[in-house]
Amino acid sequence: MGITGERSTPFVEAILNPNMTWAPWAFLAGTGFGIVAFFSVFIFMFKGRTATFSGLVNRLTLLIAGTVSTVVFAAFFSGSFPHPVDWISLILIVVAIGFMAKAEKKRQSELEQAD
């Protein structure tokens, strides 16, 4: 592929010559992210959702999925858990989602009253 270097060679080798004994573990490591990210796709399918709301919630759920994936990796592969500042960020994200959900319910009720 023409990509060489101290940092890039291991990644290229992992793609070109994967170790198949690690395949189940690689699948497991990504499962946490996949489960949470899967549901974020359906946010766009609800009638009456605005792109601003759906796009933002989609990105937030992907951030949550990344944190879940990191925790799964740390638990099963002796990786490092997220730092305290990451947990604080996650809490703030959950609070923000709560406020957005409350605002969305209010918007929906206003739309229903207008009809």
Buried (B, 14 or more C-beta within 10 A) or exposed (E): EEEEEEEEEEEBEEEEEEEEEEEEEEEEBBBBBEEBBEEBEEBEEEEEBEEEBBEBBBEBBBBBBBBBBBBBBEEEEEEEEBEEEBEEBBEEBEEEBEEBEEEBEEBEEEEEEEE
